[in-house]
Amino acid sequence: MKKLKYLIIIILMMFISVHAKEAVVIDISGEINEATLMNTKRALKCGSENKKDVVFKISSKGGSTKAAFDIANLILNSNSNTIAYCEEPTEAESAIIALSCDKIYLNQKHAVIGNINKNLKDNSKNLNEFLSRVEKKKGISKDALDMLKKPIGKNISKHNPEILISSNDALDYGISDGSVNDFKNVLELEGISSVENYQEPQEIKLLNFISNRYVSTAILTIALVAMIIEVFSPGFGFFGTLSILLFIVFFVGNIIITESSVYVALLFMVGIALILIEAVIPGFGICGIMGIILSVAGVILAMGSFERGLVPTASAMIVGIFATNIMIKRGMKSEFLEKISLNDSLTSTKGYLSVDRPDVSVGDVGYTLTPLKPTGFIFIEGAKLEAISEDGMIEHGEKIVVSKVDGSKVIVRR
């Protein structure tokens, strides 16, 4: 009898061990970007190699649309059983990741599925292809998926008039597989007895921090301002070193995460060089335009997409222009710009035959035709002349006075 009892216990233990499931759990929080994609690849690989389910705990508010679609394609192509648990309301990018999983569970107190079409107007083709794959793989009706593409403000919730699709609605429409109180309920419903929390490697965590759009904006802005301060400072010092280090951090972090080419950094450097050349040329011409285009293109390509690169680029340029104006208006002169400017004059006192001496005298009054930064064009005594400001930048249309005439060079002040 005892032998039979032990045999039954052994058989039960074997049955439990065979049917007990294990899972790899990965958090999808913060901004969805290329670092999230790298972590998803690793988690899915771990699940596949160890025959474990992969559970996505989703609480992200959104991020890169491209990264979200890439993550969704990885999940749809995976041979692991994938489960999504949405802790918070999901819209657009986070909803795409959730829908790509084999099963979806929503927190019945907090989670709703919002407008999946939000911010995806330029990706309608990718969205339609994605929804078609979801429909075929999971058997969700096309009508139910079309509900997720409703415009913002068009309510389709039966249980709560203030949201789009509640957790109960998602269950009714066949979009989700259950409404739960917490993550523990998901594990119980799926029969998962053991979980392995995916640990993001420290190097990816650092790269993820650097490539965050807000952190990247701050790094790029500080680097540009430091470079401007260095240009207006004698010699090469702290701000120049800081600028170089921050630019390296920005480009290395973003290039690795987005898998961009290292040539985007070269593109940016060429753009900055052209802008510096433009700074010593009167007026605003091809060098300035090309410099802006190349530097902006370098940043956007480094960050992987126009939507992610636009804010950092615009912020850095606005702050950079503001900082430059402050420097010039305070009368600060750049030794670097003076070195690459042609400031020597061929005068008769130096043994040269002075030609084309402007017909103006000290004290003559005129106005600026272009901004003097510090060089530009002025109109004085009925003639258009090139001039140099001695007290910083002077805006277009301002009154100026000739303070010195040195050969063909006219120096003016406000």
C-alpha positions, 0 to 999 in steps of 0.5 A: 500500500505504501509503495502505491502511495509513493508511486502516486505521489511521484506520478503527480509530481512528474505531472506537475513538473511537466505542466508547470510553465516558466516565463521570461518577463520583460518590462516595456516602460519609459520611451519605446525606442531602438533600445527597447527593440534590442532588449526584446530581441534578447528576451525572445531569444532567451525564451526560444532557447529555453522553451519559456513563454515571454511576458511583456509588462507594458506601461509605456506611454509611447515612443518611436513608431518605427521601433514599435513596428520592428518590435511587433514584427519580431514578436509576430515572427517568434516561435515563443508563446508571447503574452502582454499584460497592460498595466496602464492605458495603451495608445499607438506604439504600446498598443501595437506591441500588445496586439502582436502578442499571442495573448493580451491581459488588461488591468481592469482598473487602469488599462484601456486600449486607446486610439491605435491610429494616433500619431500614425497617419504617415504610417498607414501602410505599415499599420494596415499590414500589421493589423492584417497579420494580427487578424490572420495570426490571432483570429481577431475580427477585422471589425474589432481591429478597425475600432482601434483606428477610430479618430480621437473623440469618437467613443466606442466604449459600452461601459465607460463613455469617456474612453475608447475601449475599456478592458471589459469592451476589449474582452467582449470584442475579442481583442483581449483574453482577460481582465485582471487585477494584477500581474499575479493573476496573469501568471495564475491564468497562464499556469506560470509557476516560475519567472525570470525577470529579464535584466537589461545589460548595463551598457544597453541601459546607458545607451537607452538613457543617452538615446532618450529624446529628452536626454539627447536634446539636453546633450546636443544643446549643451554641446552646441552652446559649449562650442559657441562659448569656446569659439568666442574664448581665447585659446582652447579650454574647458568648453571646447573639451566639453563640447567635443565629449558631449558630441561624441556621447550624443553620436556614439549613443544614438548611432549604436542604438539606431544602427546608423552609419558613422558617416552621419557624424561626419555629415554633422561636422561638415555642416558645422564647419560650413556654418563657421565659414558662413560666419565670416562671410558678409550676408547669408549664402550657400555655405550657411544654407548647406551647413544648416541642412547637413548638420540637421540631417546628421542629427536626424539620421543619428537619431533614426527618424525625423520625428525623434530628431526634430525636437533635439535639432530645433531646440539646440539651434534655437538655444545656439542662435540665442547664445550667439546673439548674446555673445556678439551683442556684448561685443565679444570677439572670436579669435578663431573667426578673426584668424580665418577672416581676411583682416589685413589691408594693403595700405600706402603706408605699408608700401602698397598702392591703395585702390578703390578707397571708399569715398567716406569719412569718419563721422559719416552716418548711414544704415545697415543693408544686412546684419553686421555679424561682424561683417556685412553691407551698409548704405552710406553717402549713396553707395553700398559698401562692405563694413565691419562692426566694432561693437558686436552684431548690428541688426539690419536697418539700424543706423550706423556711424563710420568710426574708422577708414583703413584703406578699403576697410570701413569700420562702423559703430552704432 
